[in-house]
Amino acid sequence: MGDTKNFENYGALSKIKELAEDGRICMFTTQLSEAPLASRPMATQQVDEEGNIWFFSKEGSLKNQQIQ
């Protein structure tokens, strides 16, 4: 977590939070190890103070399997 503190000094964490909250929709990409990449639009639900971006996803979805 020490690296996160360095980013805070330069405002990167607040900028990421601002962009995620303003945009609300992102292309969430999984399955990065082979082409084609699997991407789908998802809406951000929350950005916490540590810079984690939260999404809702159905428990048994393929994207959740790909993330694991």
All heavy atoms as TSV, in Angstrom:
chain	resi	resn	atom	element	x	y	z
A	1	MET	N	N	0.801	-1.196	0.000
A	1	MET	CA	C	0.000	0.000	0.000
A	1	MET	C	C	0.846	1.263	0.000
A	1	MET	O	O	0.323	2.330	-0.206
A	1	MET	CB	C	-0.928	0.016	1.216
A	1	MET	CG	C	-2.153	-0.834	1.058
A	1	MET	SD	S	-3.227	-0.044	-0.133
A	1	MET	CE	C	-4.435	-1.277	-0.316
A	2	GLY	N	N	2.131	1.164	0.237
A	2	GLY	CA	C	2.987	2.336	0.249
A	2	GLY	C	C	2.951	3.112	-1.051
A	2	GLY	O	O	3.040	4.327	-1.067
A	3	ASP	N	N	2.820	2.412	-2.182
A	3	ASP	CA	C	2.761	3.085	-3.474
A	3	ASP	C	C	1.537	3.981	-3.582
A	3	ASP	O	O	1.579	5.023	-4.217
A	3	ASP	CB	C	2.759	2.069	-4.612
A	3	ASP	CG	C	4.075	1.318	-4.722
A	3	ASP	OD1	O	5.107	1.850	-4.279
A	3	ASP	OD2	O	4.057	0.206	-5.252
A	4	THR	N	N	0.430	3.591	-2.972
A	4	THR	CA	C	-0.782	4.399	-3.013
A	4	THR	C	C	-0.528	5.763	-2.405
A	4	THR	O	O	-0.976	6.781	-2.925
A	4	THR	CB	C	-1.929	3.695	-2.259
A	4	THR	OG1	O	-2.129	2.415	-2.855
A	4	THR	CG2	C	-3.211	4.487	-2.339
A	5	LYS	N	N	0.203	5.824	-1.330
A	5	LYS	CA	C	0.503	7.104	-0.690
A	5	LYS	C	C	1.288	8.012	-1.630
A	5	LYS	O	O	1.056	9.201	-1.675
A	5	LYS	CB	C	1.279	6.889	0.616
A	5	LYS	CG	C	0.473	6.197	1.680
A	5	LYS	CD	C	-0.700	7.056	2.124
A	5	LYS	CE	C	-1.488	6.358	3.204
A	5	LYS	NZ	N	-2.760	6.997	3.472
A	6	ASN	N	N	2.219	7.449	-2.404
A	6	ASN	CA	C	2.968	8.258	-3.359
A	6	ASN	C	C	2.049	8.868	-4.409
A	6	ASN	O	O	2.218	10.004	-4.805
A	6	ASN	CB	C	4.061	7.425	-4.036
A	6	ASN	CG	C	5.174	7.064	-3.079
A	6	ASN	OD1	O	5.386	7.734	-2.073
A	6	ASN	ND2	N	5.867	5.990	-3.372
A	7	PHE	N	N	1.064	8.093	-4.877
A	7	PHE	CA	C	0.120	8.608	-5.855
A	7	PHE	C	C	-0.717	9.739	-5.265
A	7	PHE	O	O	-1.016	10.706	-5.933
A	7	PHE	CB	C	-0.803	7.500	-6.369
A	7	PHE	CG	C	-0.109	6.506	-7.247
A	7	PHE	CD1	C	-0.234	5.154	-7.014
A	7	PHE	CD2	C	0.664	6.913	-8.317
A	7	PHE	CE1	C	0.400	4.232	-7.821
A	7	PHE	CE2	C	1.303	5.999	-9.137
A	7	PHE	CZ	C	1.173	4.659	-8.883
A	8	GLU	N	N	-1.084	9.618	-3.988
A	8	GLU	CA	C	-1.878	10.663	-3.357
A	8	GLU	C	C	-1.137	11.985	-3.352
A	8	GLU	O	O	-1.742	13.037	-3.557
A	8	GLU	CB	C	-2.245	10.264	-1.920
A	8	GLU	CG	C	-3.301	9.187	-1.855
A	8	GLU	CD	C	-3.608	8.793	-0.430
A	8	GLU	OE1	O	-2.657	8.566	0.340
A	8	GLU	OE2	O	-4.797	8.705	-0.096
A	9	ASN	N	N	0.172	11.936	-3.161
A	9	ASN	CA	C	0.960	13.163	-3.148
A	9	ASN	C	C	0.882	13.899	-4.471
A	9	ASN	O	O	0.993	15.108	-4.528
A	9	ASN	CB	C	2.421	12.863	-2.813
A	9	ASN	CG	C	2.591	12.393	-1.387
A	9	ASN	OD1	O	1.778	12.691	-0.522
A	9	ASN	ND2	N	3.634	11.634	-1.137
A	10	TYR	N	N	0.707	13.195	-5.556
A	10	TYR	CA	C	0.670	13.808	-6.876
A	10	TYR	C	C	-0.757	14.015	-7.376
A	10	TYR	O	O	-0.967	14.448	-8.495
A	10	TYR	CB	C	1.465	12.960	-7.873
A	10	TYR	CG	C	2.927	12.930	-7.542
A	10	TYR	CD1	C	3.487	11.822	-6.931
A	10	TYR	CD2	C	3.743	14.021	-7.815
A	10	TYR	CE1	C	4.831	11.796	-6.598
A	10	TYR	CE2	C	5.096	13.998	-7.476
A	10	TYR	CZ	C	5.623	12.893	-6.877
A	10	TYR	OH	O	6.954	12.870	-6.547
A	11	GLY	N	N	-1.764	13.685	-6.563
A	11	GLY	CA	C	-3.153	13.904	-6.954
A	11	GLY	C	C	-3.720	12.850	-7.876
A	11	GLY	O	O	-4.840	12.999	-8.356
A	12	ALA	N	N	-2.983	11.778	-8.164
A	12	ALA	CA	C	-3.460	10.761	-9.101
A	12	ALA	C	C	-4.698	10.050	-8.574
A	12	ALA	O	O	-5.636	9.796	-9.336
A	12	ALA	CB	C	-2.358	9.748	-9.404
A	13	LEU	N	N	-4.721	9.745	-7.298
A	13	LEU	CA	C	-5.859	9.041	-6.729
A	13	LEU	C	C	-7.124	9.887	-6.835
A	13	LEU	O	O	-8.178	9.397	-7.249
A	13	LEU	CB	C	-5.583	8.671	-5.271
A	13	LEU	CG	C	-6.572	7.750	-4.603
A	13	LEU	CD1	C	-6.718	6.445	-5.379
A	13	LEU	CD2	C	-6.113	7.446	-3.182
A	14	SER	N	N	-7.030	11.149	-6.530
A	14	SER	CA	C	-8.213	12.007	-6.638
A	14	SER	C	C	-8.632	12.182	-8.091
A	14	SER	O	O	-9.823	12.281	-8.398
A	14	SER	CB	C	-7.977	13.360	-5.976
A	14	SER	OG	O	-6.926	14.047	-6.596
A	15	LYS	N	N	-7.678	12.201	-9.013
A	15	LYS	CA	C	-7.998	12.324	-10.441
A	15	LYS	C	C	-8.710	11.075	-10.941
A	15	LYS	O	O	-9.696	11.159	-11.682
A	15	LYS	CB	C	-6.735	12.591	-11.259
A	15	LYS	CG	C	-7.003	12.849	-12.722
A	15	LYS	CD	C	-7.830	14.105	-12.917
A	15	LYS	CE	C	-8.012	14.432	-14.374
A	15	LYS	NZ	N	-8.821	15.635	-14.577
A	16	ILE	N	N	-8.234	9.887	-10.547
A	16	ILE	CA	C	-8.889	8.639	-10.932
A	16	ILE	C	C	-10.316	8.622	-10.400
A	16	ILE	O	O	-11.262	8.279	-11.106
A	16	ILE	CB	C	-8.094	7.418	-10.428
A	16	ILE	CG1	C	-6.812	7.276	-11.235
A	16	ILE	CG2	C	-8.927	6.137	-10.495
A	16	ILE	CD1	C	-5.853	6.252	-10.699
A	17	LYS	N	N	-10.467	9.013	-9.141
A	17	LYS	CA	C	-11.795	9.064	-8.523
A	17	LYS	C	C	-12.699	10.023	-9.297
A	17	LYS	O	O	-13.844	9.708	-9.605
A	17	LYS	CB	C	-11.668	9.469	-7.057
A	17	LYS	CG	C	-12.965	9.417	-6.326
A	17	LYS	CD	C	-12.770	9.655	-4.839
A	17	LYS	CE	C	-14.116	9.790	-4.211
A	17	LYS	NZ	N	-14.384	9.239	-3.017
A	18	GLU	N	N	-12.199	11.198	-9.625
A	18	GLU	CA	C	-12.975	12.188	-10.370
A	18	GLU	C	C	-13.410	11.644	-11.734
A	18	GLU	O	O	-14.580	11.760	-12.116
A	18	GLU	CB	C	-12.133	13.448	-10.571
A	18	GLU	CG	C	-12.773	14.505	-11.443
A	18	GLU	CD	C	-11.801	15.621	-11.791
A	18	GLU	OE1	O	-10.840	15.862	-11.031
A	18	GLU	OE2	O	-12.008	16.247	-12.842
A	19	LEU	N	N	-12.489	11.024	-12.466
A	19	LEU	CA	C	-12.810	10.491	-13.786
A	19	LEU	C	C	-13.845	9.370	-13.707
A	19	LEU	O	O	-14.776	9.312	-14.514
A	19	LEU	CB	C	-11.539	9.976	-14.469
A	19	LEU	CG	C	-10.541	11.041	-14.904
A	19	LEU	CD1	C	-9.233	10.395	-15.343
A	19	LEU	CD2	C	-11.126	11.906	-16.010
A	20	ALA	N	N	-13.687	8.476	-12.742
A	20	ALA	CA	C	-14.616	7.357	-12.600
A	20	ALA	C	C	-16.003	7.837	-12.195
A	20	ALA	O	O	-17.011	7.314	-12.670
A	20	ALA	CB	C	-14.082	6.355	-11.582
A	21	GLU	N	N	-16.070	8.829	-11.340
A	21	GLU	CA	C	-17.369	9.343	-10.902
A	21	GLU	C	C	-18.040	10.181	-11.995
A	21	GLU	O	O	-19.259	10.136	-12.150
A	21	GLU	CB	C	-17.219	10.157	-9.623
A	21	GLU	CG	C	-16.904	9.292	-8.424
A	21	GLU	CD	C	-16.599	10.080	-7.159
A	21	GLU	OE1	O	-16.311	11.290	-7.241
A	21	GLU	OE2	O	-16.630	9.447	-6.105
A	22	ASP	N	N	-17.262	10.919	-12.762
A	22	ASP	CA	C	-17.823	11.752	-13.831
A	22	ASP	C	C	-18.268	10.904	-15.019
A	22	ASP	O	O	-19.309	11.161	-15.607
A	22	ASP	CB	C	-16.821	12.794	-14.305
A	22	ASP	CG	C	-16.633	13.935	-13.313
A	22	ASP	OD1	O	-17.433	14.029	-12.358
A	22	ASP	OD2	O	-15.681	14.710	-13.490
A	23	GLY	N	N	-17.471	9.895	-15.381
A	23	GLY	CA	C	-17.763	9.081	-16.549
A	23	GLY	C	C	-18.884	8.086	-16.306
A	23	GLY	O	O	-19.724	7.865	-17.161
A	24	ARG	N	N	-18.881	7.466	-15.151
A	24	ARG	CA	C	-19.868	6.482	-14.714
A	24	ARG	C	C	-19.907	5.191	-15.536
A	24	ARG	O	O	-20.337	4.170	-15.050
A	24	ARG	CB	C	-21.276	7.071	-14.644
A	24	ARG	CG	C	-21.434	8.284	-13.780
A	24	ARG	CD	C	-21.273	8.064	-12.319
A	24	ARG	NE	N	-22.204	7.060	-11.809
A	24	ARG	CZ	C	-22.074	6.475	-10.644
A	24	ARG	NH1	N	-21.064	6.767	-9.877
A	24	ARG	NH2	N	-22.937	5.592	-10.236
A	25	ILE	N	N	-19.498	5.221	-16.794
A	25	ILE	CA	C	-19.494	4.020	-17.629
A	25	ILE	C	C	-18.057	3.780	-18.094
A	25	ILE	O	O	-17.361	4.696	-18.496
A	25	ILE	CB	C	-20.399	4.173	-18.872
A	25	ILE	CG1	C	-21.839	4.497	-18.476
A	25	ILE	CG2	C	-20.331	2.931	-19.747
A	25	ILE	CD1	C	-22.578	3.384	-17.783
A	26	CYS	N	N	-17.617	2.527	-18.019
A	26	CYS	CA	C	-16.278	2.181	-18.507
A	26	CYS	C	C	-16.367	0.910	-19.337
A	26	CYS	O	O	-17.387	0.223	-19.317
A	26	CYS	CB	C	-15.310	1.978	-17.346
A	26	CYS	SG	S	-15.588	0.435	-16.448
A	27	MET	N	N	-15.326	0.624	-20.063
A	27	MET	CA	C	-15.215	-0.675	-20.737
A	27	MET	C	C	-14.403	-1.561	-19.812
A	27	MET	O	O	-13.217	-1.333	-19.599
A	27	MET	CB	C	-14.556	-0.530	-22.110
A	27	MET	CG	C	-15.430	0.166	-23.124
A	27	MET	SD	S	-17.039	-0.616	-23.374
A	27	MET	CE	C	-16.570	-2.141	-24.181
A	28	PHE	N	N	-15.059	-2.523	-19.229
A	28	PHE	CA	C	-14.465	-3.435	-18.263
A	28	PHE	C	C	-13.897	-4.612	-19.045
A	28	PHE	O	O	-14.631	-5.352	-19.700
A	28	PHE	CB	C	-15.558	-3.894	-17.288
A	28	PHE	CG	C	-15.045	-4.594	-16.070
A	28	PHE	CD1	C	-14.640	-3.877	-14.964
A	28	PHE	CD2	C	-14.981	-5.974	-16.026
A	28	PHE	CE1	C	-14.183	-4.517	-13.824
A	28	PHE	CE2	C	-14.528	-6.619	-14.896
A	28	PHE	CZ	C	-14.119	-5.892	-13.795
A	29	THR	N	N	-12.578	-4.770	-19.020
A	29	THR	CA	C	-11.909	-5.778	-19.845
A	29	THR	C	C	-11.352	-6.897	-18.977
A	29	THR	O	O	-10.686	-6.646	-17.976
A	29	THR	CB	C	-10.779	-5.136	-20.665
A	29	THR	OG1	O	-11.328	-4.078	-21.447
A	29	THR	CG2	C	-10.113	-6.139	-21.583
A	30	THR	N	N	-11.650	-8.119	-19.391
A	30	THR	CA	C	-11.138	-9.309	-18.717
A	30	THR	C	C	-10.512	-10.211	-19.776
A	30	THR	O	O	-10.510	-9.885	-20.959
A	30	THR	CB	C	-12.274	-10.064	-18.000
A	30	THR	OG1	O	-13.300	-10.369	-18.940
A	30	THR	CG2	C	-12.863	-9.249	-16.870
A	31	GLN	N	N	-10.015	-11.347	-19.341
A	31	GLN	CA	C	-9.386	-12.312	-20.253
A	31	GLN	C	C	-8.274	-11.618	-21.032
A	31	GLN	O	O	-8.289	-11.532	-22.247
A	31	GLN	CB	C	-10.431	-12.916	-21.202
A	31	GLN	CG	C	-9.906	-14.077	-22.020
A	31	GLN	CD	C	-11.010	-14.690	-22.866
A	31	GLN	OE1	O	-12.124	-14.857	-22.413
A	31	GLN	NE2	N	-10.676	-15.042	-24.085
A	32	LEU	N	N	-7.297	-11.099	-20.295
A	32	LEU	CA	C	-6.216	-10.325	-20.889
A	32	LEU	C	C	-5.114	-11.181	-21.492
A	32	LEU	O	O	-4.254	-10.678	-22.200
A	32	LEU	CB	C	-5.610	-9.398	-19.823
A	32	LEU	CG	C	-6.587	-8.408	-19.188
A	32	LEU	CD1	C	-5.915	-7.666	-18.046
A	32	LEU	CD2	C	-7.135	-7.447	-20.219
A	33	SER	N	N	-5.130	-12.474	-21.213
A	33	SER	CA	C	-4.026	-13.329	-21.632
A	33	SER	C	C	-4.135	-13.823	-23.072
A	33	SER	O	O	-3.181	-14.368	-23.604
A	33	SER	CB	C	-3.899	-14.533	-20.692
A	33	SER	OG	O	-5.083	-15.299	-20.724
A	34	GLU	N	N	-5.291	-13.639	-23.704
A	34	GLU	CA	C	-5.439	-14.098	-25.080
A	34	GLU	C	C	-6.396	-13.195	-25.836
A	34	GLU	O	O	-7.271	-12.567	-25.254
A	34	GLU	CB	C	-5.923	-15.544	-25.124
A	34	GLU	CG	C	-7.239	-15.783	-24.423
A	34	GLU	CD	C	-7.624	-17.245	-24.358
A	34	GLU	OE1	O	-6.988	-17.988	-23.591
A	34	GLU	OE2	O	-8.554	-17.620	-25.073
A	35	ALA	N	N	-6.197	-13.138	-27.144
A	35	ALA	CA	C	-7.068	-12.327	-27.995
A	35	ALA	C	C	-8.193	-13.215	-28.516
A	35	ALA	O	O	-7.982	-14.405	-28.722
A	35	ALA	CB	C	-6.265	-11.740	-29.140
A	36	PRO	N	N	-9.354	-12.688	-28.731
A	36	PRO	CA	C	-9.725	-11.301	-28.464
A	36	PRO	C	C	-9.963	-11.072	-26.977
A	36	PRO	O	O	-10.348	-11.993	-26.250
A	36	PRO	CB	C	-11.022	-11.123	-29.248
A	36	PRO	CG	C	-11.629	-12.480	-29.259
A	36	PRO	CD	C	-10.464	-13.446	-29.293
A	37	LEU	N	N	-9.688	-9.846	-26.534
A	37	LEU	CA	C	-9.980	-9.475	-25.160
A	37	LEU	C	C	-11.497	-9.482	-24.968
A	37	LEU	O	O	-12.241	-9.200	-25.893
A	37	LEU	CB	C	-9.438	-8.085	-24.846
A	37	LEU	CG	C	-7.938	-7.874	-25.041
A	37	LEU	CD1	C	-7.570	-6.432	-24.743
A	37	LEU	CD2	C	-7.142	-8.818	-24.172
A	38	ALA	N	N	-11.934	-9.815	-23.772
A	38	ALA	CA	C	-13.364	-9.777	-23.465
A	38	ALA	C	C	-13.651	-8.455	-22.763
A	38	ALA	O	O	-13.124	-8.199	-21.692
A	38	ALA	CB	C	-13.732	-10.956	-22.579
A	39	SER	N	N	-14.461	-7.594	-23.396
A	39	SER	CA	C	-14.807	-6.295	-22.825
A	39	SER	C	C	-16.305	-6.106	-22.856
A	39	SER	O	O	-16.988	-6.612	-23.736
A	39	SER	CB	C	-14.157	-5.161	-23.622
A	39	SER	OG	O	-12.770	-5.220	-23.538
A	40	ARG	N	N	-16.792	-5.374	-21.872
A	40	ARG	CA	C	-18.198	-5.020	-21.837
A	40	ARG	C	C	-18.344	-3.708	-21.068
A	40	ARG	O	O	-17.567	-3.429	-20.166
A	40	ARG	CB	C	-19.055	-6.109	-21.214
A	40	ARG	CG	C	-19.079	-6.211	-19.710
A	40	ARG	CD	C	-17.973	-6.983	-19.057
A	40	ARG	NE	N	-17.928	-8.383	-19.454
A	40	ARG	CZ	C	-16.797	-9.046	-19.562
A	40	ARG	NH1	N	-15.651	-8.459	-19.299
A	40	ARG	NH2	N	-16.765	-10.280	-19.919
A	41	PRO	N	N	-19.354	-2.892	-21.430
A	41	PRO	CA	C	-19.576	-1.656	-20.684
A	41	PRO	C	C	-20.147	-1.971	-19.308
A	41	PRO	O	O	-20.979	-2.861	-19.155
A	41	PRO	CB	C	-20.573	-0.876	-21.539
A	41	PRO	CG	C	-21.257	-1.910	-22.367
A	41	PRO	CD	C	-20.285	-3.042	-22.541
A	42	MET	N	N	-19.674	-1.274	-18.304
A	42	MET	CA	C	-20.207	-1.409	-16.949
A	42	MET	C	C	-20.262	-0.035	-16.307
A	42	MET	O	O	-19.431	0.825	-16.588
A	42	MET	CB	C	-19.343	-2.352	-16.109
A	42	MET	CG	C	-19.422	-3.802	-16.569
A	42	MET	SD	S	-18.633	-4.956	-15.438
A	42	MET	CE	C	-19.806	-4.960	-14.086
A	43	ALA	N	N	-21.229	0.145	-15.424
A	43	ALA	CA	C	-21.389	1.412	-14.699
A	43	ALA	C	C	-20.697	1.311	-13.352
A	43	ALA	O	O	-20.850	0.317	-12.642
A	43	ALA	CB	C	-22.864	1.722	-14.502
A	44	THR	N	N	-19.933	2.340	-13.017
A	44	THR	CA	C	-19.309	2.375	-11.695
A	44	THR	C	C	-20.371	2.645	-10.649
A	44	THR	O	O	-21.290	3.433	-10.871
A	44	THR	CB	C	-18.209	3.451	-11.617
A	44	THR	OG1	O	-18.779	4.718	-11.902
A	44	THR	CG2	C	-17.092	3.172	-12.591
A	45	GLN	N	N	-20.271	1.975	-9.513
A	45	GLN	CA	C	-21.219	2.161	-8.421
A	45	GLN	C	C	-20.644	3.068	-7.340
A	45	GLN	O	O	-21.369	3.831	-6.730
A	45	GLN	CB	C	-21.600	0.809	-7.812
A	45	GLN	CG	C	-22.263	-0.119	-8.797
A	45	GLN	CD	C	-23.520	0.492	-9.396
A	45	GLN	OE1	O	-24.396	0.967	-8.691
A	45	GLN	NE2	N	-23.588	0.504	-10.718
A	46	GLN	N	N	-19.333	2.939	-7.122
A	46	GLN	CA	C	-18.680	3.720	-6.070
A	46	GLN	C	C	-17.183	3.720	-6.319
A	46	GLN	O	O	-16.633	2.767	-6.861
A	46	GLN	CB	C	-18.967	3.081	-4.706
A	46	GLN	CG	C	-18.290	3.762	-3.545
A	46	GLN	CD	C	-18.510	3.020	-2.231
A	46	GLN	OE1	O	-19.209	2.024	-2.156
A	46	GLN	NE2	N	-17.898	3.512	-1.184
A	47	VAL	N	N	-16.529	4.792	-5.928
A	47	VAL	CA	C	-15.070	4.855	-5.880
A	47	VAL	C	C	-14.723	5.206	-4.447
A	47	VAL	O	O	-15.105	6.265	-3.954
A	47	VAL	CB	C	-14.493	5.906	-6.846
A	47	VAL	CG1	C	-12.975	5.886	-6.804
A	47	VAL	CG2	C	-14.993	5.676	-8.259
A	48	ASP	N	N	-14.022	4.295	-3.765
A	48	ASP	CA	C	-13.730	4.556	-2.352
A	48	ASP	C	C	-12.463	5.393	-2.195
A	48	ASP	O	O	-11.811	5.750	-3.174
A	48	ASP	CB	C	-13.698	3.265	-1.534
A	48	ASP	CG	C	-12.565	2.327	-1.896
A	48	ASP	OD1	O	-11.516	2.774	-2.434
A	48	ASP	OD2	O	-12.699	1.115	-1.623
A	49	GLU	N	N	-12.134	5.704	-0.974
A	49	GLU	CA	C	-11.006	6.591	-0.686
A	49	GLU	C	C	-9.645	5.981	-1.015
A	49	GLU	O	O	-8.648	6.685	-1.095
A	49	GLU	CB	C	-11.038	7.027	0.782
A	49	GLU	CG	C	-12.245	7.883	1.135
A	49	GLU	CD	C	-12.371	9.121	0.255
A	49	GLU	OE1	O	-11.360	9.797	0.017
A	49	GLU	OE2	O	-13.493	9.396	-0.206
A	50	GLU	N	N	-9.598	4.656	-1.206
A	50	GLU	CA	C	-8.344	3.999	-1.584
A	50	GLU	C	C	-8.200	3.885	-3.097
A	50	GLU	O	O	-7.211	3.369	-3.589
A	50	GLU	CB	C	-8.274	2.613	-0.944
A	50	GLU	CG	C	-8.173	2.657	0.560
A	50	GLU	CD	C	-8.127	1.273	1.183
A	50	GLU	OE1	O	-8.235	0.263	0.451
A	50	GLU	OE2	O	-7.987	1.203	2.412
A	51	GLY	N	N	-9.208	4.331	-3.846
A	51	GLY	CA	C	-9.159	4.271	-5.297
A	51	GLY	C	C	-9.761	3.015	-5.882
A	51	GLY	O	O	-9.705	2.811	-7.093
A	52	ASN	N	N	-10.359	2.153	-5.051
A	52	ASN	CA	C	-11.040	0.962	-5.560
A	52	ASN	C	C	-12.327	1.389	-6.248
A	52	ASN	O	O	-13.088	2.188	-5.711
A	52	ASN	CB	C	-11.372	-0.004	-4.412
A	52	ASN	CG	C	-10.125	-0.505	-3.733
A	52	ASN	OD1	O	-9.248	-1.071	-4.351
A	52	ASN	ND2	N	-10.042	-0.279	-2.434
A	53	ILE	N	N	-12.552	0.857	-7.433
A	53	ILE	CA	C	-13.763	1.158	-8.184
A	53	ILE	C	C	-14.682	-0.052	-8.056
A	53	ILE	O	O	-14.284	-1.179	-8.368
A	53	ILE	CB	C	-13.449	1.468	-9.656
A	53	ILE	CG1	C	-12.461	2.639	-9.742
A	53	ILE	CG2	C	-14.723	1.762	-10.432
A	53	ILE	CD1	C	-11.943	2.917	-11.140
A	54	TRP	N	N	-15.907	0.180	-7.599
A	54	TRP	CA	C	-16.861	-0.884	-7.316
A	54	TRP	C	C	-17.896	-0.981	-8.428
A	54	TRP	O	O	-18.396	0.023	-8.923
A	54	TRP	CB	C	-17.554	-0.622	-5.981
A	54	TRP	CG	C	-16.615	-0.712	-4.821
A	54	TRP	CD1	C	-15.811	0.273	-4.327
A	54	TRP	CD2	C	-16.336	-1.866	-4.040
A	54	TRP	NE1	N	-15.070	-0.200	-3.276
A	54	TRP	CE2	C	-15.377	-1.509	-3.069
A	54	TRP	CE3	C	-16.823	-3.173	-4.046
A	54	TRP	CZ2	C	-14.890	-2.403	-2.132
A	54	TRP	CZ3	C	-16.342	-4.063	-3.102
A	54	TRP	CH2	C	-15.388	-3.675	-2.163
A	55	PHE	N	N	-18.225	-2.235	-8.797
A	55	PHE	CA	C	-19.231	-2.539	-9.805
A	55	PHE	C	C	-20.170	-3.607	-9.243
A	55	PHE	O	O	-19.769	-4.402	-8.399
A	55	PHE	CB	C	-18.579	-3.137	-11.067
A	55	PHE	CG	C	-17.546	-2.264	-11.706
A	55	PHE	CD1	C	-16.210	-2.377	-11.365
A	55	PHE	CD2	C	-17.901	-1.339	-12.674
A	55	PHE	CE1	C	-15.248	-1.581	-11.951
A	55	PHE	CE2	C	-16.941	-0.535	-13.270
A	55	PHE	CZ	C	-15.619	-0.662	-12.915
A	56	PHE	N	N	-21.400	-3.650	-9.740
A	56	PHE	CA	C	-22.295	-4.766	-9.459
A	56	PHE	C	C	-22.196	-5.740	-10.602
A	56	PHE	O	O	-22.151	-5.356	-11.770
A	56	PHE	CB	C	-23.759	-4.304	-9.331
A	56	PHE	CG	C	-24.083	-3.683	-8.011
A	56	PHE	CD1	C	-24.543	-2.385	-7.944
A	56	PHE	CD2	C	-23.944	-4.397	-6.830
A	56	PHE	CE1	C	-24.851	-1.799	-6.736
A	56	PHE	CE2	C	-24.252	-3.825	-5.609
A	56	PHE	CZ	C	-24.704	-2.520	-5.566
A	57	SER	N	N	-22.177	-7.034	-10.258
A	57	SER	CA	C	-22.095	-8.068	-11.268
A	57	SER	C	C	-22.818	-9.307	-10.751
A	57	SER	O	O	-22.716	-9.646	-9.567
A	57	SER	CB	C	-20.625	-8.405	-11.554
A	57	SER	OG	O	-20.525	-9.441	-12.486
A	58	LYS	N	N	-23.518	-9.993	-11.625
A	58	LYS	CA	C	-24.208	-11.223	-11.231
A	58	LYS	C	C	-23.178	-12.255	-10.775
A	58	LYS	O	O	-22.141	-12.450	-11.424
A	58	LYS	CB	C	-25.024	-11.758	-12.404
A	58	LYS	CG	C	-25.885	-12.933	-12.059
A	58	LYS	CD	C	-26.750	-13.328	-13.236
A	58	LYS	CE	C	-27.572	-14.548	-12.868
A	58	LYS	NZ	N	-28.437	-14.939	-13.985
A	59	GLU	N	N	-23.443	-12.902	-9.667
A	59	GLU	CA	C	-22.482	-13.805	-9.026
A	59	GLU	C	C	-21.916	-14.870	-9.975
A	59	GLU	O	O	-20.724	-15.110	-9.987
A	59	GLU	CB	C	-23.126	-14.483	-7.817
A	59	GLU	CG	C	-22.165	-15.339	-7.028
A	59	GLU	CD	C	-22.801	-15.928	-5.787
A	59	GLU	OE1	O	-23.982	-15.636	-5.502
A	59	GLU	OE2	O	-22.116	-16.684	-5.099
A	60	GLY	N	N	-22.731	-15.492	-10.776
A	60	GLY	CA	C	-22.259	-16.579	-11.636
A	60	GLY	C	C	-21.872	-16.142	-13.036
A	60	GLY	O	O	-21.762	-16.976	-13.941
A	61	SER	N	N	-21.612	-14.873	-13.247
A	61	SER	CA	C	-21.342	-14.373	-14.596
A	61	SER	C	C	-19.977	-14.818	-15.122
A	61	SER	O	O	-19.045	-15.083	-14.359
A	61	SER	CB	C	-21.424	-12.845	-14.626
A	61	SER	OG	O	-20.330	-12.288	-13.940
A	62	LEU	N	N	-19.872	-14.874	-16.435
A	62	LEU	CA	C	-18.612	-15.225	-17.096
A	62	LEU	C	C	-17.512	-14.226	-16.738
A	62	LEU	O	O	-16.365	-14.613	-16.528
A	62	LEU	CB	C	-18.806	-15.293	-18.614
A	62	LEU	CG	C	-17.562	-15.596	-19.450
A	62	LEU	CD1	C	-16.971	-16.952	-19.057
A	62	LEU	CD2	C	-17.897	-15.565	-20.927
A	63	LYS	N	N	-17.842	-12.954	-16.637
A	63	LYS	CA	C	-16.809	-11.954	-16.305
A	63	LYS	C	C	-16.191	-12.229	-14.952
A	63	LYS	O	O	-14.995	-12.061	-14.772
A	63	LYS	CB	C	-17.349	-10.524	-16.441
A	63	LYS	CG	C	-18.297	-10.078	-15.374
A	63	LYS	CD	C	-18.740	-8.661	-15.637
A	63	LYS	CE	C	-20.203	-8.419	-15.590
A	63	LYS	NZ	N	-21.131	-9.234	-16.260
A	64	ASN	N	N	-16.982	-12.675	-13.988
A	64	ASN	CA	C	-16.430	-13.003	-12.684
A	64	ASN	C	C	-15.489	-14.207	-12.760
A	64	ASN	O	O	-14.448	-14.240	-12.106
A	64	ASN	CB	C	-17.540	-13.271	-11.669
A	64	ASN	CG	C	-18.294	-12.020	-11.299
A	64	ASN	OD1	O	-17.879	-10.927	-11.616
A	64	ASN	ND2	N	-19.413	-12.178	-10.637
A	65	GLN	N	N	-15.832	-15.173	-13.567
A	65	GLN	CA	C	-14.942	-16.320	-13.787
A	65	GLN	C	C	-13.640	-15.869	-14.443
A	65	GLN	O	O	-12.561	-16.322	-14.073
A	65	GLN	CB	C	-15.641	-17.368	-14.648
A	65	GLN	CG	C	-16.832	-18.012	-13.975
A	65	GLN	CD	C	-17.624	-18.884	-14.934
A	65	GLN	OE1	O	-17.162	-19.227	-16.026
A	65	GLN	NE2	N	-18.849	-19.218	-14.552
A	66	GLN	N	N	-13.723	-14.975	-15.402
A	66	GLN	CA	C	-12.527	-14.485	-16.095
A	66	GLN	C	C	-11.628	-13.687	-15.156
A	66	GLN	O	O	-10.408	-13.755	-15.258
A	66	GLN	CB	C	-12.922	-13.628	-17.305
A	66	GLN	CG	C	-13.560	-14.441	-18.408
A	66	GLN	CD	C	-14.143	-13.587	-19.506
A	66	GLN	OE1	O	-14.479	-12.421	-19.308
A	66	GLN	NE2	N	-14.286	-14.185	-20.675
A	67	ILE	N	N	-12.210	-12.933	-14.238
A	67	ILE	CA	C	-11.431	-12.156	-13.289
A	67	ILE	C	C	-10.623	-13.085	-12.401
A	67	ILE	O	O	-9.455	-12.836	-12.097
A	67	ILE	CB	C	-12.341	-11.234	-12.449
A	67	ILE	CG1	C	-12.912	-10.133	-13.315
A	67	ILE	CG2	C	-11.580	-10.639	-11.261
A	67	ILE	CD1	C	-14.041	-9.361	-12.675
A	68	GLN	N	N	-11.236	-14.176	-11.964
A	68	GLN	CA	C	-10.536	-15.114	-11.094
A	68	GLN	C	C	-9.433	-15.804	-11.829
A	68	GLN	O	O	-8.404	-16.119	-11.343
A	68	GLN	CB	C	-11.518	-16.122	-10.512
A	68	GLN	CG	C	-12.424	-15.478	-9.489
A	68	GLN	CD	C	-13.305	-16.475	-8.763
A	68	GLN	OE1	O	-13.095	-17.677	-8.848
A	68	GLN	NE2	N	-14.268	-15.980	-8.029
